[in-house]
Amino acid sequence: MPAALRARFDVVSWDPRGVGESTAVQCFASSDDENTFAWRVRQLIFPVGTAQETAYIKRWAQFGQRCAERNGALLGHVTTAEAARDLDLLRRAVGDPKLHYQGLSYGTYLGATYANLFPGEVGALLVLDANFAPVAYTNGGKQKALLSRAQRLGLDAGAATTLAAMLRLCGRATVADCAFSAGTAAKTRAKFEALLARLRKGPVVIGTGPAAINITYPQLLRGVFYGLYVVHPGWSDLAKDLQELWLARGQRVQFTPAAPASPTRYAGPEQTISIICAETPSPGPLQFPHLARQELRHNGPIGLVPLWGDEPCSTWPVHSAASYFGPWNTRTAAPILVIGNTTDPATPLKNSVEMAAELARARLLVVRGYGHGAFGTSRCADNAEVGYFVHGVLPSPGTACAQDSRPFQGK
């Protein structure tokens, strides 16, 4: 965080209920037990082909039932609305008359929920960066959903657009600046497609001996999806990983040793799933293979990562009555600053545009750049946030900032 904010504020964070060091949702005795359960469907990343799709859907339904058996009533009380009420208790506990809040990604939805549940307690300063559009996230409060949460928010299209930008910029860079570059944007994209085709045939092994790792097609796409989040140094590191896979693509798969035993307390995917699935309407499980075919046509295989990541919600056993579905335009005691990147893989700019429009008092600041969230990537945006937090001054309408550097620029 900028020095000006650290000098002015104490920074307080917390693990929401169900997460981390709070009373945590845990569906297995250990992460080893969870990994053993998940391995039967390729580590539960996403399925390829009808047989895997059937097994994946069945296994996640079993996963949900296991969670319900082990966590009891807790699963019905981990919604964002309840986290917002906890947040107001934290505000009162530290003695602040108003909430000064910065929310990133999912935290933007939490901030919007707080603003509408406690509009009088919104301080002069509330910043939302890399937004979840509330109406899209909640499906407008309608329980029948035709699209998954990720599709409604555009995570699939955002990932495809950002991947195309990464490969284009990599192709225009030298190999010294982007290890995966093939000399031109078109050749680099073709190289990536060839690598995907190789992984579709079977895993590729990286490394030798006990340190060898088998990389599957779903693992590669998941790694790319999350590798797009942070531009510096993330994209350069992602390019190096892709090049290592490219060079190793002819190697045969070998045995991967079991991971060492893990502690009893662990942070598994259920801590995210339990929140999202309790409050987010989902299509039925039999709709996901059809949606997957649509993804391949519209966004390519990268869209399968967020789509199938939402499928557990289709059979999740708990839907909480405490969920909040709006209204989102309650007038707050102070205006809210909303920030979004033009090329964000997880929260495309349309989410920030919609967030600003759905809130009663909001100002949108656009950052022309790449990656998930703008904070710390643009001095212009940082200065706007500091001015807003410290002095309560909003940027002028229509303000746009540039990121400080572009990907693969070299040193």
Residue, then its C-alpha position, 0 to 999 in steps of 0.5 A: m500500500p502507498a506510504a501515504l495510506r500506511a502513515r494515515f491509517d491502521v490496516v485491519s483485515w480478518d478471515p470471514r466466517g468459514v475461512g482460514e483462522s476463523t471457524a473454518v469449513q473443512c470437509f476432510a480430516s486433512s488436505d491429504d484426505e481431500n487430495t485422495f478424494a479429488w484425484r479420481v477426477r483429475q484433481l477436480i480441475f475440469p473434465v475432458g470428455t463425456a466420461q470425465e464430465t459424468a464422473y466430475i459431476k458425481r464426485w462434486a455432488q459427493f463432495g458437497q454431501r461430505c461437507a454437509e455431514r462434517n460442517g453441520a449448521l455452519l454451511g448455512h451461515v457463511t454468506t456475504a451478508e453475514a460477513a458484512r454484518d460481522l464487518d460492521l461489528l469489527r467497525r464498532a469494535v475498533g471505535d470507528p464511527k464510519l467504515h473506511y474500506q478497500g475491497l479487491s475482487y470478491g471483496t468488492y461484492l462484500g463492500a457493495t453488500y455492506a454499503n447497502l446494508f449499512p448505508g449510514e456507516v459508509g465513511a467518506l472513503l470506500v474503494l472497490d477495485a476489480n469488481f463483481a457486478p452485484v446483479a450479475y453475481t446474484n442473477g438478479g435474485k432469480q433462482k433459475a440461472l441459465l449461465s454460471r456465476a463465472q459466465r454472468l460475470g464474464l470471467d470466461a471472456g475476460a480470461a480469453t481476452t487477456l490470454a490473447a493480449m498476453l500472447r500478442l505482446c509476448g510474440r512482439a517481444t524478444v525471447a529475452d523479455c518473453a521466453f515463450s515468444a516465437g517471433t510474431a504474435a501469430k506464431t506465438r499464438a500457434k505455438f500455444e495452440a500446439l502446446l495445448a494439442r500436445l497436452r490433450k494427448g496426455p501429460v508432459v513431465i517436467g524435471t527428473g527423478p523425485a522432483a519430476i512433475n506430471i502436467t496435465y491439460p487441465q493443470l496447464l489451463r488452470g496455471v495459465f488462467y491464474g498466471l494472467y492475474v499478476v502482470h509483473p513478474g507473473w506474465s514473465d514467469l508464466a512465459k518461462d513455464l510455458q517454454e519449459l513445457w514446450l521444450a519438455r513436450g516429448q518426454r514420457v510421463q513418469f511416476t510422481p511421488a506422493a506429497p508429504a503428509s499435511p497438517t490437520r487444519y488446511a484451507g481447501p477449495e470448500q472455503t470459497i465454494s461454501i460462500i459462493c454456492a450458498e448465495t449464488p444461483s447455478p444452472g443444474p448439473l446436466q447443463f454444464p456439459h452443454l455450457a462447456r461446449q458453448e465455452l469452447r466455441h466462444n472463448g476457447p478452452i481457457g473458459l473451461v477453468p472458471l466454468w467447471g469451477d462453478e459446477p459444484c454449486s449445481t449440487w451444493p446441499v445448502h442455500s442460505a436464507a441469509s443471502y442478500f439479493g439487493p437492492w443495490n442503490t441505497r443512498t450511502a452517507a458518502p460516495i464510493l470510488v470504483i476502479g477497474n482495469t480495461t483487460d482484467p482476466a477475472t473481473p472484466l471492465k464491464n463489472s466495474v461499469e455495472m457496479a458504478a451504475e448499480l450503486a447509488r453514489a459511485r464514481l468510476l476510475v478506469v485503468r488502461g492496463y492488464g491484470h486482476g486489479a489496479f492497486g499498486t500497478s498505476r501511480c495515477a490510480d494510487n494517487a487517486e485512491v490516496g486522495y480519496f482515502v485521505h482527503g475524500v476527493l473523488p477523481s473527475p468524471g471520466t478520469a482514466c489512468a495508465q499503468d506504469s509499465r507494459p508487459f514484456q518491456g524488458k529492463 
